[in-house]
Amino acid sequence: MKIRNNVTAKKWKQRTASKGNKKKPYTTQKRKITSSKLKSKFVSGNEGTSWKLPGILGVAFLFSVILVIPTLIVTPFVSENNKVTTVNDQSEKEGIVTLPNNSAVSVTVMRSESEEIEKVPLETYVARVVASEMPADFEMEALKAQVLAARTFIVYRMIHQNDNPDAFVTDTVSDQVYSSEMDLRKKWKNEYNEKMSKINQAVVDTEGEILTYENAPIFPAFFSTSNGYTENSEDYWQNKLPYLRSVKSPWDKKSPKYLDQKTFTIDEVEGVLQTNLSQLNNKSIQISRTEGKRVKEVTLGDKSFTGRDIREKLKLQSSDFSIEQKSNHLVFTTKGYGHGIGMSQYGANGMAKEGKTYKEILSYYFQGVEISTVNETAPALVVK
């Protein structure tokens, strides 16, 4: 396992000295402009000759240049809610809204492919999760809702890591999907600046905000598309959480992932479920459902299964499914995509299109929650 660390200045000098006159590798860091470098700008003519500014006037001019140039390189950016971030000249040139660079909280991410650990500021992590988990062309208020879900999730995880200094989250669906800047540039190509700027704006506008229930960060479950309802947490998982209650979500019917169908041979289903389906017919298939209209339990052959069991074993999009036998095949028709608990992403986008704010979206899908800040709710993370 490798941990990425910046090369110290001492090691950098040793490395470059050992390479002789080789060119230094490209770096995006800005170099400080020293008076000696400024002086070289005013040297002209042949070797051995130079032109100097006279006395005090020259010194004053040099100091004025030193003071003015940094202000040209870095200028303040103020968002609509008066939160200040830093915009450098390169970001201005690319047209990207930049993120706060003064975050007191960092996130340690295990990259699944390289098996390296990447440490990034909280708001950078959140922006890249949103870029990986939700379509960037969604409405701004839906993106903000996803920002709070992503930020709350990582704060919840960090609080429950029992102060383990080596703890980390993965970049997969087992935690939250996270992509690096390089990954996202490769994914979006020429659209990177526009899409990342939009997501960054959603992060800046909600900086530090998280969802809490009784003054503690919630477990902010989210998924792609509902079947028209969300699910009670205990109907899919074991624990009953008061803020994860079933609600109607009619907007999801417009999602491209709302309906799906998979067909298996009876022999395939028998093998996967380890049950005897020789006497199976449409009348013998018995299904009970949850409050969220998903399958609670289904009897197939000589065994009964939960809807979650069937979904996961057969890799269905949802636990809301119907089964139809056609000859020696079983056709599974599903509604929705995902576990169905918490916030539906397509539902959130539908609400945003109707003019709902991110706060209204979140309070609808997460019952009884409040919006707090990381500083208020998790001060221990800030001081680490």
N, C-alpha and C positions, 0 to 999 in steps of 0.2 A: 504493500500500500504506500503510495507516494503522497506527500503533502506539498502543495505548491507554496513556495515562499519567495519573496523578492530577494534578489542577490544584493548583499550589502555593498556599500560604496567601496569598502576596502578590497573585497574580493573582485569587484568590477575592475578596479584599477590594476590589480595583479593580473587579471585575465587579459586585459587590453595591452598591458606592458609586454606580456609574453608573446603576443601576436605581432609585435613589431609594427610595421606600417600598414597592416591590414585594415580595411575599412571597418568601422563600427557597425554593428547590426542596426537595422531600422528600429526606432523607438518612437512612440507617440507622445512621450513625456516632453514638456516644454523645457528648454534650457534657460537658465537665468542669464540675463544680458548684463555682462560686467562692463565696468568702465574701460578696461583694456580692449574689449571687443568693439566698444563704441568708438574708441580712439582709432582703431584700424579703418573705420569707415571714412575717416577724414584724412587718411594718408594717401598721397598721390605722387605721380612722377616716377622716376627711375629708382632702382634699389639704392638705399643709403640716403635718400632725401625724404623729408616730410614737411608737412605744413601744420603748425600748431595754433590753436586759438590763444589769444593774448590773455594772460593772467586770470583775474577774477572772473571776467566775462566767460572765458572758456570753461572754468569749473562750474559756474552757475548754469551754463547751457547743458553741460553733461548731466548734472543732477536733475535738471528739468526733464531731460529725455528719459532718464531712469525712472522718474516718478510717473511720467505720462504713459510710457509704453505698456506697463502692466495693466493700466486701466483700459487700454485698447484690447488687450488679450482676454481679460476676464471682465464681464459685465453682469450685473444682477438681472435675474428674470423673476418677475412677480406674477404669480398665478391669480385667477379671479378671486380666490379666497385670501389673498394677501400673504400667502406662504412663499418665502424666498428660496430659490434654488440658484445654482451657479450654471451659467451657460458659457462655454468656452468658444473661441473663434471657430474651431473646427465644427462643433455642433451647430453653430449658427449657419455656417456654410452649407452643412448637410440638411438643415431645417428640422433637426430633431429636438423635441422638448427633452431636456435632461433632467435627471433625478437628483434628489437631495444627496449631497456627498458627505454629510455630517452625521450619518446614522451611527448611533451608539451600539446598535445590535448587528451582529453578523451571523450568517447562516452557513453551516458546514454541510456541503452536499457531496455525497458519494456518486461519482459519475459511473454509471453501470458499464459502459463500454471500455473506458480507459482504466477503471478501477483506481482512479486518482480522487483525492478529496479537494474540492474547490470551495474556498471561503469567500463569500460575497456579502456586501451590505444588505440589510433587510429589504429595503425598497427595491434594490436591483433584483434580488431574488423574486420578490413578489411580481414585478413587471414581467420577468421572463417566464414565470409560472402561468400568468394570465395569457401571455403570448402563445404558450404551449397548450393550454387547456380550453380556451374559448376563441372562436373565430374573431379576428380583429375587425371585421366589418360589422360586428354587432353594434347596437346602439350604445352611446356613451354611458348612459345610466346602467345598462346591463353590465358593461365592462367594469364600472365602479363597484357594482354589487359583487362581481367576481373577484375584484381586488380585495375587498373586505373579507370574503370567504378565504382567499388564499393567505392573506396576512394573518387572519385569526387562526387558521389551521397550523401554520408554522409556529406561532406563539404558543398555542395549546401544546404542540409537540415538545417544544423546548422547555416549557414549564414541567412537563411530565417525564423529562429525561433524567430526573433524579441527580442533577448536578454532575453528570458524567462528562468530563472534559473531552472524551473521545467520541461522544455521541454525534450522530449525523442523521440526515435524511437521505433517501435515495432520490434519483431523478425519474422514477417510474410511477405508475399508477398505484403502487403500494403505499406511496405517500402522495406527492403531487408531481405531475410531469414538469420537468425543468429542462430548458434548453439554453445553451450558451449563446453569446452574441454570434459566434461563427455559425452555429447550427441554424439560427434564425435567418441570418443573411443568406445562407445556402437555400433555405426553405422559401424565402420570399423574394430573393433576387432584387430586382429593381424597385419592388414595392416595400422594401425593408424600412426606409426612412419614414414613409408615410404611415405605415402600420405601427411601427414602434413608437413614433411620436404620439399617436393617438392613445396607445396603451399607457405610455409614460404620463400623459396628461391626466388620465384617470387615476394613476398612482399619486401624482402630485396633489391633485384636488382632494384626495382622501388621506393624505399622509398621516401615518400613525394610527388610524382608526381601526378598531376591531370590534367584534360582536361579543357581548357578555350576557350572562344570565346569573342573577344574584351575585354580581360583581366578580364573576370568574369567566374566563374565555370559554366559549362553547366549542363543541366539536361540530364544525360547520360543513356537514356533508353536502355534496352537490353531485349532480349527474347531468347527462346530456338532455334526455327527452322523456317526459312522462307519458303514461297511457291515458292522461286526462285527470289523473289524481297523483298526489305524492303518497308515500307509504309511511305508516307508523314505524318508528325505529325497531320496536320489538317484534314486528311482523316479518322482518327480514334478518335483523341481528338479534342478539340476546337481550341487550339492555334497553329499558324504556327510558327515553329522555323526554322531559316535558316540552322542550322547544321543537322536537322533531315529530310533529303531528301531521296526520293526513289532511291535505287541503285539495280543493279542486284546482286544476291547471289546464283550462281549455285551450290555451294558446299553443300548446304543443302539437296540435293536429296539423299545423302548417310546417312542422319540422320534416326534413327529408328522411329522418330516421324513425319516423312515427310507426311505420308498418314494415314488417319483414316476414319472410317465410323460408323455412328450411325443410327439406324432405330427406328422410332416412329410410332405409330398408328395416323391416322388423328385426332381422338378424342383427343389424348394427345397433339398434336400441337395446336388444336383449344383451348384447355383449357389453355395452357401456354401463347399463343399469344393473346387470347381473340378475335378471328376472326372467321368468318363463312367460312368453307372450303367445304361446300356441293356441290358447283359447280366446285371444283378444278380439273384440269387436267394438264398434262405436258405442254400443249401449253399455258395455262393461267398463268403460273409462269414466271414473267418478272423480269430480273436481269440486273442491270447496275453495272459497275465495276470502280475501282479507277486506278490510274497510277500504283499502286503496285499489280494489278490484283486481288484484294480482292473485296468482294461485297460492293458496295456503297449503293445501295438500291434494295429491292426486294418487289414485290407485291404478297401477298398471300391472296386469297379470297377478302374481301372488304377493306383490309388495306395494307399500305406500311410500310416497316420497314428498318432501316439501317442494314448493315451487322453486326455491333457491337451489335445491339439489338438482332438479331437472335443468334449470337454466345453466348452472355451472358445469354439469357433466356433459351436456349436449352443446355447450357454448352458444346458447341462445342470447338474443339481444336483451331480453326482458323476462321477468318472471310472470308477466301477464301473457299467457299463451292459451290457445285452443289446440286440440288435437283431433285430426280427422284421419281415419284409416281408409286408404285407397289401395285395394288389392293387397299386395305384400309390402306396402309402404305406409309410413306414418308422416303426415304433413303437420308441422308445427307453425302456426301463425302467431306472431308476437306483435304487441303494441308497446311502443316506447323503447328507450335505449338506456340501460344502466340499472342500478339497484333501486332507484325510485325514491330515495330518502333525502330530505332536505330541499335544496334549491334546484329546480330545473333550469338549466341554462337557456333552452329555447323558450321556456315559459317566462323567464326573466326578460328576454329580448322582446317577447310579445307584450309584456307589461310596459316596457320602456317605449315601445312604439305607440302605446295608448297614452303616453304622457306621464307615466309613473316615475318617481324619482328612485334612486338606488336605495334610499332609506325605506321607502314604501315597499319596494320589492323584497328587501331583506326581512322587514317586519311581517310580511305576508307568509313567506316560506319558513321563517324561523319564529315560532310563536313566543311572544313575551320577552324578546331579547331587547337589549339596549345597545347603543353605540358608545363605546368608551375609547380610550387611547392606550397604547402600549405603556406609556409613562405612568399612567394612573393605575393600570391593572397589573402590570408585571414590572415594577421598578427594579426587581432583582436582575432581570435580564439586561436592563439599561446600564447598570453599574458594573457588570461583569467585564 
